[in-house]
Amino acid sequence: MKTLHKTLALLALATSSAAFAADFDTLDVNGDGAISKSEASVSEALMSQFKELDTDGNGELSKQEYSKA
């Protein structure tokens, strides 16, 4: 059921023009404490800044990196 809720939230974000305004925890669908490129892909705005925001170059955005968006 938890996966269904997260999937529905992700779909809602994907269809929303305000996806980039989503909070970190909403975008971190799997709850691992980071936003992967896959998770960020629901937002064109976030994807366009992903490389710049990923300051440590690990392919994920930490909460600290995301907060600079």
HTML snippet that shows the backbone in 3Dmol.js (N, CA, C, O; Angstrom):
<script src="https://3Dmol.org/build/3Dmol-min.js"></script>
<div id="view" style="width:600px;height:400px;position:relative"></div>
<script>
const pdb = `
ATOM      1  N   MET A   1       0.820  -1.184   0.000  1.00  0.00           N
ATOM      2  CA  MET A   1       0.000   0.000   0.000  1.00  0.00           C
ATOM      3  C   MET A   1       0.869   1.254   0.000  1.00  0.00           C
ATOM      4  O   MET A   1       0.542   2.237  -0.665  1.00  0.00           O
ATOM      5  N   LYS A   2       1.983   1.224   0.748  1.00  0.00           N
ATOM      6  CA  LYS A   2       2.884   2.368   0.816  1.00  0.00           C
ATOM      7  C   LYS A   2       3.443   2.681  -0.568  1.00  0.00           C
ATOM      8  O   LYS A   2       3.566   3.845  -0.949  1.00  0.00           O
ATOM      9  N   THR A   3       3.780   1.632  -1.317  1.00  0.00           N
ATOM     10  CA  THR A   3       4.302   1.815  -2.667  1.00  0.00           C
ATOM     11  C   THR A   3       3.250   2.441  -3.564  1.00  0.00           C
ATOM     12  O   THR A   3       3.568   3.292  -4.394  1.00  0.00           O
ATOM     13  N   LEU A   4       2.015   2.034  -3.408  1.00  0.00           N
ATOM     14  CA  LEU A   4       0.925   2.601  -4.202  1.00  0.00           C
ATOM     15  C   LEU A   4       0.785   4.091  -3.936  1.00  0.00           C
ATOM     16  O   LEU A   4       0.610   4.877  -4.867  1.00  0.00           O
ATOM     17  N   HIS A   5       0.862   4.480  -2.675  1.00  0.00           N
ATOM     18  CA  HIS A   5       0.753   5.900  -2.319  1.00  0.00           C
ATOM     19  C   HIS A   5       1.902   6.697  -2.915  1.00  0.00           C
ATOM     20  O   HIS A   5       1.696   7.797  -3.428  1.00  0.00           O
ATOM     21  N   LYS A   6       3.106   6.150  -2.850  1.00  0.00           N
ATOM     22  CA  LYS A   6       4.261   6.832  -3.410  1.00  0.00           C
ATOM     23  C   LYS A   6       4.154   6.923  -4.922  1.00  0.00           C
ATOM     24  O   LYS A   6       4.510   7.941  -5.515  1.00  0.00           O
ATOM     25  N   THR A   7       3.664   5.862  -5.545  1.00  0.00           N
ATOM     26  CA  THR A   7       3.491   5.872  -6.995  1.00  0.00           C
ATOM     27  C   THR A   7       2.473   6.922  -7.398  1.00  0.00           C
ATOM     28  O   THR A   7       2.686   7.660  -8.360  1.00  0.00           O
ATOM     29  N   LEU A   8       1.375   6.994  -6.673  1.00  0.00           N
ATOM     30  CA  LEU A   8       0.355   7.996  -6.971  1.00  0.00           C
ATOM     31  C   LEU A   8       0.890   9.403  -6.766  1.00  0.00           C
ATOM     32  O   LEU A   8       0.582  10.302  -7.549  1.00  0.00           O
ATOM     33  N   ALA A   9       1.684   9.604  -5.729  1.00  0.00           N
ATOM     34  CA  ALA A   9       2.287  10.914  -5.492  1.00  0.00           C
ATOM     35  C   ALA A   9       3.238  11.277  -6.623  1.00  0.00           C
ATOM     36  O   ALA A   9       3.272  12.424  -7.068  1.00  0.00           O
ATOM     37  N   LEU A  10       4.002  10.308  -7.081  1.00  0.00           N
ATOM     38  CA  LEU A  10       4.925  10.537  -8.179  1.00  0.00           C
ATOM     39  C   LEU A  10       4.181  10.885  -9.455  1.00  0.00           C
ATOM     40  O   LEU A  10       4.594  11.784 -10.188  1.00  0.00           O
ATOM     41  N   LEU A  11       3.087  10.185  -9.730  1.00  0.00           N
ATOM     42  CA  LEU A  11       2.281  10.491 -10.905  1.00  0.00           C
ATOM     43  C   LEU A  11       1.679  11.882 -10.811  1.00  0.00           C
ATOM     44  O   LEU A  11       1.631  12.605 -11.805  1.00  0.00           O
ATOM     45  N   ALA A  12       1.228  12.256  -9.649  1.00  0.00           N
ATOM     46  CA  ALA A  12       0.673  13.600  -9.456  1.00  0.00           C
ATOM     47  C   ALA A  12       1.739  14.653  -9.714  1.00  0.00           C
ATOM     48  O   ALA A  12       1.464  15.683 -10.331  1.00  0.00           O
ATOM     49  N   LEU A  13       2.943  14.402  -9.247  1.00  0.00           N
ATOM     50  CA  LEU A  13       4.035  15.340  -9.491  1.00  0.00           C
ATOM     51  C   LEU A  13       4.369  15.442 -10.968  1.00  0.00           C
ATOM     52  O   LEU A  13       4.625  16.529 -11.486  1.00  0.00           O
ATOM     53  N   ALA A  14       4.366  14.320 -11.627  1.00  0.00           N
ATOM     54  CA  ALA A  14       4.729  14.286 -13.036  1.00  0.00           C
ATOM     55  C   ALA A  14       3.753  15.088 -13.889  1.00  0.00           C
ATOM     56  O   ALA A  14       4.130  15.632 -14.927  1.00  0.00           O
ATOM     57  N   THR A  15       2.528  15.158 -13.460  1.00  0.00           N
ATOM     58  CA  THR A  15       1.528  15.880 -14.238  1.00  0.00           C
ATOM     59  C   THR A  15       1.341  17.309 -13.755  1.00  0.00           C
ATOM     60  O   THR A  15       0.515  18.046 -14.294  1.00  0.00           O
ATOM     61  N   SER A  16       2.090  17.695 -12.762  1.00  0.00           N
ATOM     62  CA  SER A  16       1.952  19.021 -12.181  1.00  0.00           C
ATOM     63  C   SER A  16       3.024  19.963 -12.712  1.00  0.00           C
ATOM     64  O   SER A  16       4.190  19.584 -12.820  1.00  0.00           O
ATOM     65  N   SER A  17       2.635  21.173 -13.040  1.00  0.00           N
ATOM     66  CA  SER A  17       3.617  22.162 -13.471  1.00  0.00           C
ATOM     67  C   SER A  17       4.425  22.673 -12.289  1.00  0.00           C
ATOM     68  O   SER A  17       5.452  23.327 -12.469  1.00  0.00           O
ATOM     69  N   ALA A  18       3.957  22.371 -11.068  1.00  0.00           N
ATOM     70  CA  ALA A  18       4.649  22.822  -9.868  1.00  0.00           C
ATOM     71  C   ALA A  18       5.504  21.714  -9.266  1.00  0.00           C
ATOM     72  O   ALA A  18       5.794  21.747  -8.070  1.00  0.00           O
ATOM     73  N   ALA A  19       5.909  20.747 -10.058  1.00  0.00           N
ATOM     74  CA  ALA A  19       6.666  19.605  -9.546  1.00  0.00           C
ATOM     75  C   ALA A  19       7.952  20.030  -8.865  1.00  0.00           C
ATOM     76  O   ALA A  19       8.349  19.422  -7.870  1.00  0.00           O
ATOM     77  N   PHE A  20       8.611  21.058  -9.376  1.00  0.00           N
ATOM     78  CA  PHE A  20       9.872  21.486  -8.794  1.00  0.00           C
ATOM     79  C   PHE A  20       9.663  22.073  -7.410  1.00  0.00           C
ATOM     80  O   PHE A  20      10.586  22.088  -6.596  1.00  0.00           O
ATOM     81  N   ALA A  21       8.476  22.548  -7.139  1.00  0.00           N
ATOM     82  CA  ALA A  21       8.190  23.133  -5.830  1.00  0.00           C
ATOM     83  C   ALA A  21       7.917  22.070  -4.768  1.00  0.00           C
ATOM     84  O   ALA A  21       7.718  22.393  -3.597  1.00  0.00           O
ATOM     85  N   ALA A  22       7.908  20.814  -5.178  1.00  0.00           N
ATOM     86  CA  ALA A  22       7.644  19.725  -4.236  1.00  0.00           C
ATOM     87  C   ALA A  22       8.745  19.672  -3.185  1.00  0.00           C
ATOM     88  O   ALA A  22       9.887  20.055  -3.439  1.00  0.00           O
ATOM     89  N   ASP A  23       8.384  19.195  -2.017  1.00  0.00           N
ATOM     90  CA  ASP A  23       9.396  19.105  -0.975  1.00  0.00           C
ATOM     91  C   ASP A  23      10.290  17.883  -1.193  1.00  0.00           C
ATOM     92  O   ASP A  23       9.950  16.965  -1.939  1.00  0.00           O
ATOM     93  N   PHE A  24      11.418  17.900  -0.534  1.00  0.00           N
ATOM     94  CA  PHE A  24      12.434  16.860  -0.687  1.00  0.00           C
ATOM     95  C   PHE A  24      11.854  15.470  -0.438  1.00  0.00           C
ATOM     96  O   PHE A  24      12.068  14.552  -1.229  1.00  0.00           O
ATOM     97  N   ASP A  25      11.124  15.320   0.659  1.00  0.00           N
ATOM     98  CA  ASP A  25      10.603  14.009   1.031  1.00  0.00           C
ATOM     99  C   ASP A  25       9.624  13.449   0.011  1.00  0.00           C
ATOM    100  O   ASP A  25       9.532  12.233  -0.153  1.00  0.00           O
ATOM    101  N   THR A  26       8.898  14.313  -0.671  1.00  0.00           N
ATOM    102  CA  THR A  26       7.977  13.864  -1.712  1.00  0.00           C
ATOM    103  C   THR A  26       8.746  13.344  -2.921  1.00  0.00           C
ATOM    104  O   THR A  26       8.383  12.321  -3.502  1.00  0.00           O
ATOM    105  N   LEU A  27       9.799  14.044  -3.294  1.00  0.00           N
ATOM    106  CA  LEU A  27      10.600  13.626  -4.446  1.00  0.00           C
ATOM    107  C   LEU A  27      11.451  12.393  -4.139  1.00  0.00           C
ATOM    108  O   LEU A  27      11.747  11.606  -5.039  1.00  0.00           O
ATOM    109  N   ASP A  28      11.842  12.222  -2.890  1.00  0.00           N
ATOM    110  CA  ASP A  28      12.632  11.049  -2.482  1.00  0.00           C
ATOM    111  C   ASP A  28      11.679   9.866  -2.304  1.00  0.00           C
ATOM    112  O   ASP A  28      11.390   9.445  -1.184  1.00  0.00           O
ATOM    113  N   VAL A  29      11.207   9.350  -3.415  1.00  0.00           N
ATOM    114  CA  VAL A  29      10.152   8.328  -3.429  1.00  0.00           C
ATOM    115  C   VAL A  29      10.541   7.078  -2.644  1.00  0.00           C
ATOM    116  O   VAL A  29       9.708   6.521  -1.928  1.00  0.00           O
ATOM    117  N   ASN A  30      11.789   6.626  -2.765  1.00  0.00           N
ATOM    118  CA  ASN A  30      12.171   5.388  -2.075  1.00  0.00           C
ATOM    119  C   ASN A  30      12.639   5.623  -0.639  1.00  0.00           C
ATOM    120  O   ASN A  30      12.959   4.671   0.073  1.00  0.00           O
ATOM    121  N   GLY A  31      12.680   6.887  -0.211  1.00  0.00           N
ATOM    122  CA  GLY A  31      12.999   7.197   1.179  1.00  0.00           C
ATOM    123  C   GLY A  31      14.430   6.924   1.601  1.00  0.00           C
ATOM    124  O   GLY A  31      14.693   6.697   2.782  1.00  0.00           O
ATOM    125  N   ASP A  32      15.370   6.941   0.644  1.00  0.00           N
ATOM    126  CA  ASP A  32      16.758   6.645   1.000  1.00  0.00           C
ATOM    127  C   ASP A  32      17.563   7.880   1.413  1.00  0.00           C
ATOM    128  O   ASP A  32      18.764   7.784   1.667  1.00  0.00           O
ATOM    129  N   GLY A  33      16.902   9.034   1.480  1.00  0.00           N
ATOM    130  CA  GLY A  33      17.582  10.242   1.912  1.00  0.00           C
ATOM    131  C   GLY A  33      18.264  11.006   0.796  1.00  0.00           C
ATOM    132  O   GLY A  33      19.019  11.942   1.062  1.00  0.00           O
ATOM    133  N   ALA A  34      18.014  10.625  -0.449  1.00  0.00           N
ATOM    134  CA  ALA A  34      18.596  11.316  -1.598  1.00  0.00           C
ATOM    135  C   ALA A  34      17.610  11.269  -2.760  1.00  0.00           C
ATOM    136  O   ALA A  34      16.778  10.366  -2.851  1.00  0.00           O
ATOM    137  N   ILE A  35      17.718  12.257  -3.645  1.00  0.00           N
ATOM    138  CA  ILE A  35      16.884  12.277  -4.853  1.00  0.00           C
ATOM    139  C   ILE A  35      17.758  11.827  -6.013  1.00  0.00           C
ATOM    140  O   ILE A  35      18.719  12.502  -6.381  1.00  0.00           O
ATOM    141  N   SER A  36      17.416  10.690  -6.579  1.00  0.00           N
ATOM    142  CA  SER A  36      18.165  10.160  -7.716  1.00  0.00           C
ATOM    143  C   SER A  36      17.719  10.882  -8.992  1.00  0.00           C
ATOM    144  O   SER A  36      16.723  11.606  -8.990  1.00  0.00           O
ATOM    145  N   LYS A  37      18.458  10.677 -10.065  1.00  0.00           N
ATOM    146  CA  LYS A  37      18.053  11.258 -11.352  1.00  0.00           C
ATOM    147  C   LYS A  37      16.699  10.720 -11.764  1.00  0.00           C
ATOM    148  O   LYS A  37      15.879  11.445 -12.327  1.00  0.00           O
ATOM    149  N   SER A  38      16.469   9.463 -11.487  1.00  0.00           N
ATOM    150  CA  SER A  38      15.180   8.858 -11.816  1.00  0.00           C
ATOM    151  C   SER A  38      14.047   9.549 -11.070  1.00  0.00           C
ATOM    152  O   SER A  38      13.007   9.854 -11.655  1.00  0.00           O
ATOM    153  N   GLU A  39      14.246   9.793  -9.789  1.00  0.00           N
ATOM    154  CA  GLU A  39      13.224  10.468  -8.983  1.00  0.00           C
ATOM    155  C   GLU A  39      13.065  11.923  -9.421  1.00  0.00           C
ATOM    156  O   GLU A  39      11.954  12.453  -9.419  1.00  0.00           O
ATOM    157  N   ALA A  40      14.160  12.564  -9.793  1.00  0.00           N
ATOM    158  CA  ALA A  40      14.119  13.962 -10.217  1.00  0.00           C
ATOM    159  C   ALA A  40      13.489  14.125 -11.593  1.00  0.00           C
ATOM    160  O   ALA A  40      13.064  15.221 -11.958  1.00  0.00           O
ATOM    161  N   SER A  41      13.427  13.045 -12.354  1.00  0.00           N
ATOM    162  CA  SER A  41      12.940  13.134 -13.734  1.00  0.00           C
ATOM    163  C   SER A  41      11.477  13.552 -13.847  1.00  0.00           C
ATOM    164  O   SER A  41      11.004  13.846 -14.946  1.00  0.00           O
ATOM    165  N   VAL A  42      10.758  13.582 -12.735  1.00  0.00           N
ATOM    166  CA  VAL A  42       9.360  14.041 -12.782  1.00  0.00           C
ATOM    167  C   VAL A  42       9.272  15.548 -12.982  1.00  0.00           C
ATOM    168  O   VAL A  42       8.192  16.079 -13.238  1.00  0.00           O
ATOM    169  N   SER A  43      10.402  16.238 -12.867  1.00  0.00           N
ATOM    170  CA  SER A  43      10.416  17.688 -12.986  1.00  0.00           C
ATOM    171  C   SER A  43      11.469  18.133 -13.997  1.00  0.00           C
ATOM    172  O   SER A  43      12.667  17.955 -13.776  1.00  0.00           O
ATOM    173  N   GLU A  44      11.018  18.707 -15.094  1.00  0.00           N
ATOM    174  CA  GLU A  44      11.969  19.225 -16.083  1.00  0.00           C
ATOM    175  C   GLU A  44      12.836  20.316 -15.480  1.00  0.00           C
ATOM    176  O   GLU A  44      14.029  20.399 -15.773  1.00  0.00           O
ATOM    177  N   ALA A  45      12.244  21.153 -14.639  1.00  0.00           N
ATOM    178  CA  ALA A  45      12.995  22.248 -14.014  1.00  0.00           C
ATOM    179  C   ALA A  45      14.115  21.699 -13.126  1.00  0.00           C
ATOM    180  O   ALA A  45      15.240  22.196 -13.165  1.00  0.00           O
ATOM    181  N   LEU A  46      13.809  20.690 -12.339  1.00  0.00           N
ATOM    182  CA  LEU A  46      14.830  20.097 -11.473  1.00  0.00           C
ATOM    183  C   LEU A  46      15.899  19.401 -12.307  1.00  0.00           C
ATOM    184  O   LEU A  46      17.087  19.519 -12.010  1.00  0.00           O
ATOM    185  N   MET A  47      15.494  18.686 -13.334  1.00  0.00           N
ATOM    186  CA  MET A  47      16.471  17.992 -14.179  1.00  0.00           C
ATOM    187  C   MET A  47      17.407  18.979 -14.874  1.00  0.00           C
ATOM    188  O   MET A  47      18.587  18.685 -15.068  1.00  0.00           O
ATOM    189  N   SER A  48      16.887  20.145 -15.248  1.00  0.00           N
ATOM    190  CA  SER A  48      17.733  21.127 -15.922  1.00  0.00           C
ATOM    191  C   SER A  48      18.814  21.681 -14.995  1.00  0.00           C
ATOM    192  O   SER A  48      19.825  22.197 -15.470  1.00  0.00           O
ATOM    193  N   GLN A  49      18.615  21.581 -13.680  1.00  0.00           N
ATOM    194  CA  GLN A  49      19.594  22.070 -12.707  1.00  0.00           C
ATOM    195  C   GLN A  49      20.322  20.943 -11.978  1.00  0.00           C
ATOM    196  O   GLN A  49      21.202  21.203 -11.158  1.00  0.00           O
ATOM    197  N   PHE A  50      19.963  19.706 -12.269  1.00  0.00           N
ATOM    198  CA  PHE A  50      20.471  18.569 -11.490  1.00  0.00           C
ATOM    199  C   PHE A  50      21.993  18.554 -11.409  1.00  0.00           C
ATOM    200  O   PHE A  50      22.554  18.427 -10.321  1.00  0.00           O
ATOM    201  N   LYS A  51      22.660  18.682 -12.544  1.00  0.00           N
ATOM    202  CA  LYS A  51      24.123  18.593 -12.561  1.00  0.00           C
ATOM    203  C   LYS A  51      24.747  19.699 -11.715  1.00  0.00           C
ATOM    204  O   LYS A  51      25.720  19.455 -11.003  1.00  0.00           O
ATOM    205  N   GLU A  52      24.204  20.900 -11.784  1.00  0.00           N
ATOM    206  CA  GLU A  52      24.721  22.016 -10.995  1.00  0.00           C
ATOM    207  C   GLU A  52      24.479  21.807  -9.494  1.00  0.00           C
ATOM    208  O   GLU A  52      25.334  22.128  -8.669  1.00  0.00           O
ATOM    209  N   LEU A  53      23.310  21.267  -9.157  1.00  0.00           N
ATOM    210  CA  LEU A  53      22.969  21.061  -7.752  1.00  0.00           C
ATOM    211  C   LEU A  53      23.748  19.912  -7.127  1.00  0.00           C
ATOM    212  O   LEU A  53      24.024  19.929  -5.928  1.00  0.00           O
ATOM    213  N   ASP A  54      24.098  18.925  -7.924  1.00  0.00           N
ATOM    214  CA  ASP A  54      24.827  17.743  -7.436  1.00  0.00           C
ATOM    215  C   ASP A  54      26.302  18.098  -7.265  1.00  0.00           C
ATOM    216  O   ASP A  54      27.150  17.675  -8.051  1.00  0.00           O
ATOM    217  N   THR A  55      26.590  18.871  -6.239  1.00  0.00           N
ATOM    218  CA  THR A  55      27.932  19.422  -6.070  1.00  0.00           C
ATOM    219  C   THR A  55      29.007  18.377  -5.770  1.00  0.00           C
ATOM    220  O   THR A  55      30.183  18.606  -6.055  1.00  0.00           O
ATOM    221  N   ASP A  56      28.623  17.233  -5.200  1.00  0.00           N
ATOM    222  CA  ASP A  56      29.632  16.199  -4.941  1.00  0.00           C
ATOM    223  C   ASP A  56      29.735  15.195  -6.088  1.00  0.00           C
ATOM    224  O   ASP A  56      30.561  14.283  -6.044  1.00  0.00           O
ATOM    225  N   GLY A  57      28.897  15.361  -7.115  1.00  0.00           N
ATOM    226  CA  GLY A  57      28.999  14.546  -8.321  1.00  0.00           C
ATOM    227  C   GLY A  57      28.661  13.078  -8.154  1.00  0.00           C
ATOM    228  O   GLY A  57      29.115  12.247  -8.941  1.00  0.00           O
ATOM    229  N   ASN A  58      27.859  12.737  -7.127  1.00  0.00           N
ATOM    230  CA  ASN A  58      27.544  11.325  -6.909  1.00  0.00           C
ATOM    231  C   ASN A  58      26.279  10.856  -7.626  1.00  0.00           C
ATOM    232  O   ASN A  58      25.869   9.707  -7.459  1.00  0.00           O
ATOM    233  N   GLY A  59      25.661  11.721  -8.415  1.00  0.00           N
ATOM    234  CA  GLY A  59      24.478  11.328  -9.173  1.00  0.00           C
ATOM    235  C   GLY A  59      23.186  11.377  -8.381  1.00  0.00           C
ATOM    236  O   GLY A  59      22.145  10.918  -8.852  1.00  0.00           O
ATOM    237  N   GLU A  60      23.249  11.932  -7.175  1.00  0.00           N
ATOM    238  CA  GLU A  60      22.072  12.080  -6.319  1.00  0.00           C
ATOM    239  C   GLU A  60      22.102  13.458  -5.684  1.00  0.00           C
ATOM    240  O   GLU A  60      23.155  14.081  -5.555  1.00  0.00           O
ATOM    241  N   LEU A  61      20.910  13.923  -5.286  1.00  0.00           N
ATOM    242  CA  LEU A  61      20.834  15.183  -4.559  1.00  0.00           C
ATOM    243  C   LEU A  61      20.536  14.907  -3.107  1.00  0.00           C
ATOM    244  O   LEU A  61      19.537  14.270  -2.775  1.00  0.00           O
ATOM    245  N   SER A  62      21.411  15.392  -2.241  1.00  0.00           N
ATOM    246  CA  SER A  62      21.157  15.304  -0.807  1.00  0.00           C
ATOM    247  C   SER A  62      20.146  16.393  -0.449  1.00  0.00           C
ATOM    248  O   SER A  62      19.835  17.261  -1.265  1.00  0.00           O
ATOM    249  N   LYS A  63      19.647  16.336   0.760  1.00  0.00           N
ATOM    250  CA  LYS A  63      18.712  17.365   1.220  1.00  0.00           C
ATOM    251  C   LYS A  63      19.404  18.736   1.167  1.00  0.00           C
ATOM    252  O   LYS A  63      18.783  19.729   0.790  1.00  0.00           O
ATOM    253  N   GLN A  64      20.664  18.788   1.538  1.00  0.00           N
ATOM    254  CA  GLN A  64      21.410  20.042   1.521  1.00  0.00           C
ATOM    255  C   GLN A  64      21.565  20.562   0.091  1.00  0.00           C
ATOM    256  O   GLN A  64      21.372  21.751  -0.164  1.00  0.00           O
ATOM    257  N   GLU A  65      21.913  19.677  -0.835  1.00  0.00           N
ATOM    258  CA  GLU A  65      22.072  20.106  -2.240  1.00  0.00           C
ATOM    259  C   GLU A  65      20.733  20.575  -2.798  1.00  0.00           C
ATOM    260  O   GLU A  65      20.672  21.596  -3.482  1.00  0.00           O
ATOM    261  N   TYR A  66      19.663  19.841  -2.513  1.00  0.00           N
ATOM    262  CA  TYR A  66      18.335  20.202  -3.000  1.00  0.00           C
ATOM    263  C   TYR A  66      17.874  21.545  -2.455  1.00  0.00           C
ATOM    264  O   TYR A  66      17.175  22.290  -3.141  1.00  0.00           O
ATOM    265  N   SER A  67      18.260  21.854  -1.232  1.00  0.00           N
ATOM    266  CA  SER A  67      17.811  23.101  -0.604  1.00  0.00           C
ATOM    267  C   SER A  67      18.358  24.337  -1.324  1.00  0.00           C
ATOM    268  O   SER A  67      17.852  25.441  -1.127  1.00  0.00           O
ATOM    269  N   LYS A  68      19.371  24.159  -2.144  1.00  0.00           N
ATOM    270  CA  LYS A  68      19.945  25.273  -2.904  1.00  0.00           C
ATOM    271  C   LYS A  68      19.201  25.533  -4.207  1.00  0.00           C
ATOM    272  O   LYS A  68      19.519  26.476  -4.932  1.00  0.00           O
ATOM    273  N   ALA A  69      18.218  24.703  -4.502  1.00  0.00           N
ATOM    274  CA  ALA A  69      17.439  24.851  -5.749  1.00  0.00           C
ATOM    275  C   ALA A  69      16.554  26.064  -5.682  1.00  0.00           C
ATOM    276  O   ALA A  69      15.828  26.352  -6.633  1.00  0.00           O
TER     277      ALA A  69
END
`;
const viewer = $3Dmol.createViewer("view");
viewer.addModel(pdb, "pdb");
viewer.setStyle({}, {cartoon: {color: "spectrum"}});
viewer.zoomTo();
viewer.render();
</script>
